[in-house]
Amino acid sequence: MAKDSGDVKNKSIWEDATKMIEKAARDGVETVWDRFEQQTPGCKFCELGLTCKNCNMGPCRISLKENGKMQRGVCGADGNVIVARNFGRFVAGGSAGHSDHGRDLIEVLEAIVEGKASAYTITNEEKLYRVAQEVGVATDGRTKQDVARELVDVLFADFGSRKKELAFMGRVPEKRKEIWRQLNVIPRGVDREIAEMMHRTHMGCDNDAISTMLHSARTALADGWGGSMIGTELSDIIFGVPTPAASKVNLGVIRKEQVNILVHGHNPVVSEMVLAAARDPEMIAKAKAAGAEGINIGGLCCTGNELLGRQGIPMAGNHLMTELAIVTGAVEAVVVDYQCIMPSLVQAAACYHTRFITTSDKARFTGATHVSFDTSRAAEQARQIVEMSIEAYGSRDNSRVEIPVEPVDIVSGFSNEALLDMLGGSLEPLLEAIKDGSIRGVVAIVGCNNPKFTHDSQNVGLAKELIKRDILVLATGCITTAAGKAGLMVPAGAEMAGPGLQKICGALDIPPVLHFGSCVDNSRVIQLCGSIADALGVDISDLPVWGASPEWYSEKAVAIGVYCVASGIPVQIGTPPQITGSKLVTDLATGGLEDVFGASFLVEADYRIAAEKMDERIKAKRKALGLGE
């Protein structure tokens, strides 16, 4: 963790970040690190999860009495119950975010088949038919419109209350489903599980901490194998399946001589249209008439990842870089949809000529310019946004522009389909590499940054430690930018890997860290693990795999972690969620879940120690499978 937040080098490991933090101070722009200092130290009761405001008899704070016994809230709930209830609502919030993203994609597909969204199309018909067949939709002799219309109905039903299990449950190995049946946690409907969690945590309902934690797992599973998976699959159908392509990353992708538009958030529905408008010759001509050489689109966070994977659009930065991108003074517009968007961006943009443009009615920001994005008018509204950006270029003060570095190369755009294509259409070469120890294990590192740590130090440190041990890393979300800046997302980065992984990277001409998409695309990871487990005839928990989120901050990250653990994939996190006020809940999360799901959480703030412990488990799993080192 950053020890001296006043020292800029303790705030980030990157040159582009530290230079812009210094410039922000000169320009009088408050950053996330400034506000973190203002909020330190935090409330210990909140940190421990021992506060409750679920009814108006409180709020309550729970602590130990002088006799060592735990206090109870006004209603009589003890600390274990309060911690579990708070955690359950945290998971429900994260699951709602990613799952609502999935629902939005269903609505876009529905608008396409109804002829109400002419700017959008079904780009990948092969995947449409394949996914439709998988969830029981007949495809023989039917048009893509008819197939898509029925698929919409099937996937909308996954959000309801009348099904016994979700449509994609066929992707879950039978051994794993049997564990879920015994525990009564097979997810039935996305909205049903989230609503039930809110009901269970109302005063006078579920007052057994273990029961509440099990429903947390069910809620998260509804996200991972439901809402998030729907979001990923429909994005592929509508916008195309990601394939490997060269791109660039860091604040150097912002071009002084061009109109710079940064897209930020999580849903590609808006950003794909803005990109299309920016490529329109008429828009480019308008930009040149305004004195620019052209229009440059760059990505931030997961909307950036969506465009990076499918379109090769460069990434300007991750979560803690968003304010700093504006501080370059060269950004005409930041166009956002929802999630992980700091409200402070409105104030940062106001310090320059930058337009901060919101597009989702679910995510309005006081002081922003709002364009209520409508899929029936998507092309028109995207052109409007680009024209506003061109107009802002005329107000840019070039004396305040500072682009701190040159961009670096990355290779992005991997997916399960791209991986299979690379392997000749079969998982067998990957399985052979795992069996012979060339790839000793696989770890998915999930995005997020948190000012509690030196920015990206844990993300990059853990990735480097793992690849040295011949462990392949899959990157989703905000770690993408970090791994790219560290040189880990080009084939030459394999020089930092162990000999086995080097050999595989050389044979396939791939990086040792593969870009697997946005944070919603962790559904690709659990699907891949399910496919490998089926191919080997084992459970997911038998595999030499891990998930990790060293610098997590978001409710969504906890939901991802819970659905991974419930699926049999252990997860390393750098800091604990707000559960440490309950020994029962903490012990369950960090060990007891092994007896329930065959996986649990590892809380470890030092990436070196984390890598060693993760490696120990991978060795044990390999040995149990009869695999050598």
N, C-alpha and C positions, 0 to 999 in steps of 0.2 A: 504493500500500500504506500501511497505517497506520504512521505514523512514531513516534509516541509513544503506546504502548498504555496508558500511565497516564492519558492525557487522554480522558475519556469521549466527547468529540466526534470523536475519531479512531477510535472503535470503531464507530459507526453514524451514518448521516445522518438517522435518524428520532428524533423527539421521544419517541414511545412507548418506543423501545428505550433511549435514553439515560436517561430517567427510571427505567426499571426496572433498568438496570445500577447506577444510584446506589442504588436501594432494595435491590437484592441485596447490595450492600456493607454497607448499614446492618443488614440482616437476617442477615448472616453466611452468605449463600449463594454458593458458588463457581460461577462461570460459565465458559463456553468461553473467554472472553478471558483469564481468570485462568490457566487451564491452558495456553493458548497461550504466555503469558509464561514459564511454568515450563518449557516444552519448547524455548524459544529460547535459543541457536541449536541447530538440528538437526544430525544427523550428515551430513557432506558426502558420504561414500561412499554413503549411502542416497539422498540427494538426487540424486546423479548416476546412480543405478541400478547402481553398481559393487560391489554386495555380492551374494553368492550363498550360500544355505543349502539348496540343493536336494539335498544329500547330506551324509553324516556325515564326509566327509574334510575338510570345512570347519567353520564358515563361512569364506568367503574375501572379501577386499577387494582390489580391483584399483586400482593406481595406476601412474603413469609412473615408470620407472627413471631413474637419473641419466643414462643414455645416450639418453634420449628414447624408448626402446622400452616398450611396454606390458607390464606384468606379466601373468602368467597364473594362473588358479586352480590348485588342486592337481591337478585332472583335466586341465588344459591349456587350458581354455576362456579365450578372450581377452575383453577388455571388450566388444567388439561383440556377441559371443554372449551374454554374461551380461546385458547391457542388453536385448537382444531377448527373451531367455527371461523376464526379469522383466516386461517389457511384455506379452508374450503371456499370462502368468498373470494380470496385472492386467485385461486385456481379457476373459479367460475368467471371472473373478470377476464383472465387471459384466454380462456376457452371461447368466451363470447367474441373477443376481438378477432381472433383468427377465423372462427366459424362464420361470423358475419361477413367477412371478406369472401368466404366461399359462397355464401348466399348471394352476394352481389354478382358473382360470376354466373350463377344460375339465371339471375334476372337478365343479364346481358344476353345469354344464349336464348332465353325465351323471347327477348325482343328481336333477335335475329330471325328466329323461325316465324315470328308473327309479322315480319317485314317492317318493324318499327325502329330499326337501327341500321340504316343503310351504310354507315361508315364502317361497320364491323362485319366480319364474315367468318365462316368456319374454315380456318386455314389448313388444319390437318384432318382430312376426312378419314384417313386410316386409323388415327387414334380415336376419333369419334365412334367408328364402327366397333373397334376393339373394346373400348370401355363399355359401350352399350351392350355388347354381347356378354361381357363379364357380369353385368348387373341384371341380366335376364331380359333385355330388350331384343326382340326379334329384328334381324337386319336383312335377311334374304329377300331380294326383290323390292326393297323399300328405298325411297329417296332419302337423302341425307336430312332433308327437312322433317320428314316423318319420324326418322330415327331420333333426331335431336329433340323433337317435341315430346316423345315418350320418355327420353332420358331426363328431360327437365322435370317431368312429373315424378319419376323415380327418385331423383335427387332432392327435390323439394320435400318429398315424404320423409327423407332422413332428418328433417328438422322438426318433425311433428311428434306425436305421442302414440301412434297406433301400431307401430312396428315392434317386433320382438328384438330385432337387431338391424344394424346399418347395412347398406347395400354393399359396401366394400369388405364386409366380414369374410368373404371368400378369400381374401388375400392373407388372412391370419392363419398361421399353421394350426392344425387341429389340436396339437398338444397344448398350445397356448390358449386356444379357445376353451379347452376343457378346464384349465386353471380358472379362467374367468367365470365359467359356469358354476364351478364349485363355490366361488366367492360371491356370486350373484352380481358381477360387475360388467357383464356384456352390455355395451352401450346400446340404448334403444332409440334414442332420438336426441339430436343436439340440443334443441331448445328444452326438451323434457328434462334432460339431466341438469342443465343450468338452472332451470326454474325449480327443480326439486332441491338443488343445493341451497338456493335462497330460502326455500320453505324450511328445510331441515335446520337451517341456522337461525331461524326466527326463534325468539324466546319461547320456551315451552315445547320445543320439538326435540330434535336429536341431541341428547345430553350424554352420549357415549362417544368419547373421543375416537376410538378405533372405528366405530361405525361411520362417523363423519369423515374420517380419513379414507375409508374404502369408497365412499361416494365421491370423494375428491378424485380418486383414481378413475371411477366410472365417467365422471364429467370430463376429465382430461382425455380419456380414450375416445369419447364422442367427438372431441376436437381432432385428435391425431388421425384416427381412422375414418373420420366423418368430415367435419367442416373444413379442416385444412387440406385433406386429401381431395375433396371436391374442388377447392380453390386452385390447387396445383393442376389437377387433371383438366379442368375446364379452361384454364389459362393456356395450357398446351393446345387444346382443341381450337380455341379461338385465335390465339396469337402465334402458335407454332411451338414445337418441342425444341428446347435449347440444344444447340450443337456447338462443339468447340470452335472458338474463334479468337483471334488476337484482338486485344484492346489495350487501354492504358489506364493508369490510376494515379491519384494524389491531386493536390490543388493545382498542379501544373497543367491539368487538362482544361482549366479555365484559360481562355485565349483573349489576350488584351485587345486584339484587332477585330474581334467578333462580338456579336450580340450573344451574351451568355444566358442561357435559361437552364436552371437546375430543377430537376423533378425530384420530389421527396415524398415519402410515405410508404405505402405497401401495395397498392392495387394498380395493376397496369392499365386499367380501363381508361384512365385519363392520360397517363404519360404516353401511351402508344399513339393516341390521337395528336398530342402536342408534337411528338416526334414527326408524325406524318405531315403536319402543318408546317413545321420548320423546314422540311425538305421540299415544300412546294416552291417551284421556280418563281412564282409571283411574290411569295413572302421573302425569298432570298433577294429578289430585285428591290423590294422595299427596304431591306436591311442595307443594301449597298447604296441606295439613294440617301439613306440616313448617315452614310459615311463609314459603315462597317464593311468588313470583307466578306461577311456571311453570318450564318446563325449556328451557334454551337450548343448542343444539348449535352448536359452532364448529369450524372446520377448521384443521389445521396441515399444512404440507407437502403431499404428493401425495394422501393420503387426503382431505384437505381439498379439493384440486382436483377430485377425482372427485365429491364431493358438491356442490361449487360449480357445476360444469358441468351436472350433471343435476338438482339439486334447489334450486339457488340459496342453499345454506347459506353463511353468511358465513365469511370467512377471518380467523383471529386473527393468523396470522404464518407466516413461512417458517422455514427450517432454524435460523438463529441466533436466532430469536425463541422457540424452544420452551421454554427454561428461563425466559425472561422472562415468558411467559404465566403460568406457575405463580407467579412472584414477585408478580403482582398480588394474590395472597391470596384471589382470588374463584373459583378453579377447584376444583370438587368432585372431578372425575375427569379423568384423561388416559387414553384408551382407545387402545391401539396394536395394530397388526398386525405389520408388519416393514419394515425398511430405513430408514436415515437417522434412527434413533431413538437419541439419545445416552444411554448408560448413566447419565450424570449425572442424568437426570430422576428416577431413583429417589431419589437423595439430595435433590434440590431439592424433590420432593413431600413428603419426610419432614420438611422444615422448616416445613411448613404442614399443613393438614388434608386435603390433596389425596390421593385414592386413585390410584395408578399401576397400571393394569390391563392385563396382557398377555393376548393371545388366541391367538397362534400358537405351536404347539409348535416351530416353526423359530426362534423369537425369544423365548426365555425370559430374564428378567432377575432376577438375584439380588436379593431384597428386594421384588419386585413381588407383587401379587395376581394369580394366574394363573387364567384361565378358558379351558380348552382348548376352543376354539370348534368346534362340530360342526354342519354344515349341517342335519343331521336334527333338531337341537334349537335352531336359530338364534333363533327368536322367544322361546323360554323363556329362553335364556341372555342375550339382549339385555335382556329385562325384568329379569333378575337384576343386570346391570351398571347399569341405570338406578336400580334400588332401592338399590344400594350407593352410588350418587352422591347420592341423596336423603338417605340416612342420614348421609353425610359433611357435608351442608349444616348439619346440627344441630351440628357441631363447629367451624363456621367462626368465626373471631375477626374481627369486622367492624372492629376498631380497626387491623388489619393490612392492610385492603383498600385498594388504591390503583389505580384505573383511570385511566391517564394522559391519555387523549385521547378525543374523540368519533370514531366511525367515519366513513369517507368512502365515497361511492358508487362502485360499479363496475358494468360490464356484462360478464357472463361467458357461457360456454357455447357457443363456436363449435366447429364441426366441419366436415368436408368436406361432409357432407349439409346442414348449416345454411347453409354458404357457397353451395352450389348453389341451395338454395331462395331465398336472398336475391337471387341473380343470375338468377332466373327459370328455373332448371333446366338452365342451360348455363354452361360456363366462358367462353363467348365474350365477355361483357361484361368479365370480368377480363383476358382476353387483349387486348382492345381498349384497356383502360386501360394495360396494360403497353406495348403497341405505340405508343400516342400519347404516352407519357412521363408521364401523370398518376401512374402508379405506376412508378417507374423500376426497381424491384427489390423482392425480398422477402427478409427475414432472419428466421429462427427463432432466438430467444434462449432457450436452455435453462437451466433453473433452477440451483440450488446457490448456497450462500454459503460463504465461506472466511474465517476471521479474519485471513488474510494481507492482506486488503483491508479498508478501511473498509466496513462492512456495507452492501451494496446500492449503493455509489457507482458501481461499474463497470456493474452491471446497468442502473441508471436512466440513467447518463450515456450509455451506448452507445445505448439506446433513443431518447433525446431527440435525439442527433446524427443517427441514421438517419432518423427521421421528418421532421426538418428538411430532409432531402435527398430527400423524396418517396419514401422507401423504407418499404413496409409492414412492420410487425413482427408476427410470430406469437410468442406467449409460452406456454411450457410449464413446468410445475414451479414452483420457488421464485421465479422472477422475477415470477410472477403477482401475488403480494402486493406486491412492490416497485413494479411498474408501476401497480398499482391505487392505492397510497398516493401515488404521484407525479401522479395525475390523468390518466394516459395511457390508462385503460380506461373512459372515458366519452366520448360523442360530442363534448362540449365540449373534450376534450383535443386535438382536431384543430387548435385554435388554435395549438398548438405545432408543427404540421407545416408542410411546404412547401405552396405553392399548389395543386399537382396533387393531392396526397394529401388536402388540405383539401376539394377539390371532390368527390372520391370519397366521403369520409366523410360529407359533407353530403348527397350524393345518396342514400346507403344508410342514413344515420343510424347509423353505426357509429363506434367509437373507432379511433384510429390504431394502437393495439396490440390485437390480437385474442387473447383467451384461448383457447388451443387444447388445454387439458387438462393432465394430469399428465405426468411425464417419460416414462412408458411410451407416451404418446400422440404422441411424436415419429414414431411409425409413420404417423400421419396426415400429417405433413409430407412424408415421403419418398413416400407414395402420391400426395399432391397434386402434387409435383414430377414424378413419373412421368406423371401424367395430363396436365399442361401440356406436357411434352416430347412425348408422343404426339400431342397436339392440334397442335403446331407442326411435327411431323415431324423432331425433333432429339433429341439425347441430353440427359440431365439436365445433364451438364457444360457444355452450351452455354447454359444459362439464367442470367439475372442474379440469382442467388440465393446465399445464404450461410446457414450455421449459426453459432452463437456460444454460448460458455459462459464469460463473463468471470470468474466467481468459482467455477469448478468445484472440487469436492473429491473426488468419488466415483468408484469404479471404473466405475459405470454410466455416468457422464458421458463417460468415455474410450471405452467401448463404443459409445455413441451417436455420438461424434465420428468414430470409425473407420468405422462403417457409413454415416454421411453422406458422408465422404470417398470411401469405396469405391463409393458410389452416384453420385459425381460432384459432390457439394456441398462446397465448401471450408468450413473451420471455423476461426473465431477462438477462441483460448483466452487467458486472462489470464496463466497461468503454465504452464510446460512440465511434462509428466509426467516421471517419473524416467528420462529417456533421455539427458540431456545429457553423460553420461560417454562416449558413443559418437558420434563425429563422423559415422560412417556412418549410424547409425540416425537421428540428429538431422537430417542433411541429407536423408535419405529422407522423413522426416515433414514437413519444412518446405519441400520443393521437389521432391524426386525423385518423389514420388507423382503430381505433375502429369503426368509422362511415362507413368505406369502407369494411373492412374484419371482423369486430367483434373482433379484437385483435390488440395489438400494442406492442411496446418495453417498458420495464421498465429498465432504466439505474440507477443502484444503486451499489455503491462500497462496502457497508457494508452488509455482508450476513445476519446479524440480522434484519436490517431494511427491506432488500429484502424479507426475509422469512415472516415477518409480513404483508407486502403489498401483497405478493402472497397468503397468508392465507386469507386475507380480500376478495380477489376476489373469492377464492374457496368457502368461506362462501356464497357470493352473488350468485354464480352459483348454489350451492346446494339449496339455498332458491328458486331461480327461477324455479328449476326443481321439487320443492315440497319435497325436501329431508330434513330430520332433521339433527341436529348436534349430 
